[in-house]
């Protein structure tokens, strides 16, 4: 059934989104991939109706991509068919548990390209899954980043409100089709750095100090960060670093109570993010030891996405984030020492301009021909082993069409030679840890997942043994 919409003006794709569009490789497709587990089960007809009423109000979901010599543009798909994008799927158990079969299917879909002749998204509904249903979602990263997609999710779930106008039109439309390259440069490339400067000035004014000191400090910070990015060595060689193939593996652990993670963080004066990252580092180190690779003296560098939007900004679709490189201590056996190390390194990154500089690098890459873009971005991907996201989701569990979303996970894509994606998502008072790996580099991500909960339990036990009070 075709969706009837009014024709919209051809929209130029931003340079950053163009870079993501052209970043697909045979071993890494630039798709955000997610899974929702629903109970009780959901029928395909009901999902069609919800998507028709809510999701398609976002114009981007009815537009396809056209590439030309100047880049790419969004145009209305005159042949749009909802049944092409919301499809029924079935799992092949073949001796697997339902979760193992779901993970296998998700890994397969992560390497199945989306049809470039139509809008770059698809939802697969498994109507019968473990007493409920499962939704497997694929959205090309050129459409939106994770922060922007949160707006879409809020519109899709029960109680959510479909936008009166397409989000990408209603807010800051100048981002969609800048009048000139100079306008784009000042608006997208420099704005994150200007925002950092403005925040520094506000802090100085509040403390009565000279703003000139802050501007000078910012310029110095930018120079240092740019030098650090340029001179950053390739990541440590481990079993997890190499040349990815064309097969993905997916795994995730049972949920952990968020209150328990918060309690450990409060006792150690660390954030939830610090605790989870430290446990992930411990799990990866344990995995390497069990496979005969001593991680002593090694660290792996992970890229942490950083949102560059203003806090009060209702995000339009598209991408406006950068990456901060974090060296994850995988060799530290003491879990408390490991979490303090992560905390200190994360605190150092909070004052860094590297995410904005990486965002600028992506914007510049979008202007280059594809071979030059690939060469530029491969330099960055060689410096990391994984992309890791920790997203604070809603504190209560949502429903869709009256079915409660019991579990929710998603993975951002890995690019170049990066072969591991890590998802840490808090949702409905729980936290889950998930992995998407290249099968040639890590054929059994469940082995890493199985180390995550014991690492957290060990950290909790050691924390309880520490002296209380100051």
QUIZICOR-V894749 format. One record per run of one state. SS is the DSSP state (helix for helix, strand for strand, loop for the rest). FROM is the first residue (numbers start at 1). LEN is the number of residues. If there is no record, write none. Layout:
# QUIZICOR-V894749
ss=SS from=FROM len=LEN
ss=SS from=FROM len=LEN
This chain:
# QUIZICOR-V894749
ss=loop from=1 len=10
ss=strand from=11 len=2
ss=loop from=13 len=2
ss=helix from=15 len=7
ss=loop from=22 len=9
ss=strand from=31 len=9
ss=loop from=40 len=4
ss=helix from=44 len=10
ss=loop from=54 len=1
ss=helix from=55 len=3
ss=loop from=58 len=1
ss=helix from=59 len=4
ss=strand from=63 len=6
ss=loop from=69 len=2
ss=strand from=71 len=6
ss=loop from=77 len=5
ss=helix from=82 len=4
ss=strand from=86 len=4
ss=loop from=90 len=8
ss=helix from=98 len=13
ss=loop from=111 len=10
ss=strand from=121 len=9
ss=loop from=130 len=2
ss=strand from=132 len=9
ss=loop from=141 len=3
ss=strand from=144 len=1
ss=loop from=145 len=1
ss=helix from=146 len=11
ss=loop from=157 len=10
ss=helix from=167 len=4
ss=loop from=171 len=2
ss=helix from=173 len=3
ss=loop from=176 len=5
ss=helix from=181 len=9
ss=loop from=190 len=1
ss=helix from=191 len=17
ss=loop from=208 len=3
ss=helix from=211 len=21
ss=loop from=232 len=16
ss=strand from=248 len=5
ss=loop from=253 len=3
ss=strand from=256 len=2
ss=helix from=258 len=11
ss=loop from=269 len=3
ss=helix from=272 len=19
ss=loop from=291 len=8
ss=strand from=299 len=9
ss=loop from=308 len=10
ss=strand from=318 len=1
ss=loop from=319 len=2
ss=strand from=321 len=9
ss=loop from=330 len=5
ss=helix from=335 len=16
ss=loop from=351 len=3
ss=helix from=354 len=12
ss=loop from=366 len=4
ss=helix from=370 len=12
ss=loop from=382 len=4
ss=strand from=386 len=7
ss=loop from=393 len=6
ss=strand from=399 len=2
ss=loop from=401 len=2
ss=strand from=403 len=9
ss=loop from=412 len=8
ss=strand from=420 len=8
ss=loop from=428 len=2
ss=strand from=430 len=9
ss=loop from=439 len=6
ss=helix from=445 len=21
ss=loop from=466 len=5
